Amino acid sequence: MTGEGGSSMFYMVAIFLVAYVVGMGIYLAVEKVRKRRRNKENG
C-alpha cells in the first residue's frame, strides 16, 4: 500500500464487504421468518 490512495481503496473494499455480510445476514433472517410463517399457515 502506498500513501493515501491505497488506504482509501482498502477502506472502500472493507466497507463493501461489511455491507455485503450484513445484507446477507438480514436477507437470510427474513427468509427464515417467511418459511416459519408459511409452515404455520399450512399447519
Buried (B, 14 or more C-beta within 10 A) or exposed (E): EEEEEEEEEEEEEEEEEEEEEEEEEEEEEEEEEEEEEEEEEEE
